[in-house]
Structure formats: structure tokens, C-alpha cells
């Protein structure tokens, strides 16, 4: 359907940008060799990376689902159902990553407790934002093509803002020695691959 197709493609593009947020917790960083006890930091990094890995895949799958729905043959009802589920999955994923970071405790680096707390708050905020987008999607009028397209456009705009904002606390958490420790974790490397996948598809 021509009215929703270009708008939903914009939605998919914005969602691909959103996957960048999780890269901040998947070892995509550069840094010098760690001078901190690698055993303790390594244990912390493994716990966080193991929590991130399945959620990064869920985020990537949600993005892919929206991209697959960007076809002229998709009805507003199909788009609404797919996109709503994708937003719920992303909300759940970010909440789960936040819980994983919280369970891991503070990394043994300068201001580790503050960095951890800020990152958890940020992840929960992102989760809440995606839950809000799901509610908006569920509320769109699928019987009116023009109204539905307008509604999608508004959601795409919010999604674009969400994908470009807010991962400062995550970047701070994974800076320096923490980032080095995370790059050594196989699960973080896998999470990075999963999270970046949507940006290169479609």
C-alpha cells in the first residue's frame, strides 16, 4: 500500500539506528591495556556480556521484522501487528540488559558505581520509550490509510530521535579498562555482530 510503504521504510531505517545503542555494551570500543585486576573486571565483563548477547539478538530480530514488513503488499493491520510486537521485544530487551548490568554490580574502576547506576537508568528509560511507541502503534487507526500513514510518520520521528540520543551513560560505562575487558569476551563480540546486523540489511 503506497501510503504506508515509504513511511514504514523510514521507520525501519530509524530502528536500525536504534540498534547502535546496544553497541555501547557489546565491546565495540578501543582502549589501552588494562592496568586493573583483569580477573575481577573480566568476571564483571563476562556477566554483562552474557546478559547482553541474547537481548542484542532480540533487538536485531525486531528490526529485521519491521524491515521485512516494508512492502507495498503489507496492509496497515499487518504493519501494526508486526511493528507493535517489535517495539515490545525491544522494550523487553533493553529492560533485560538493564537488569543484567544491575545484577553484575559496579565495575572496579573509577566512579564505577555511578557509571553503572547511570547506565541502568538509561537502559530502563530506553525500555520505557519503546513501550510508549508500542502503545502509540496499537492506537493507530488502521481503517483510515491517510491517518495511519500520519501516525506512522509521527512514530518514525520519535524513533529517529530515540536512536540518536541517550547512550552517553552507556559509553561512559564501557570506556577505558571496562571496554578492554569486554572486547575479550566472546559473548560481547557476538552481541556486537547481532546488534549491528540490522543496519546492513534491507
Secondary structure, DSSP 8 states (H G I E B T S, - for coil): -HHHHHHHHHHHHHHHHHTHHHHTTTT--------S-HHHHHHHHHHHHHHHHHHHHHHHHHHHHHHHT-STT--HHHHHHHHHHHHHHHHHHHHHHHHHHHHH---SSTTHHHHHHHHHHHHHHHHHHHHHHHHHHHTS-TT-HHHHHHHHHHHHHHHHHHHHS--HHHHHHTSHHHHHHHHT-HHHHHHHHHHHHGGG--
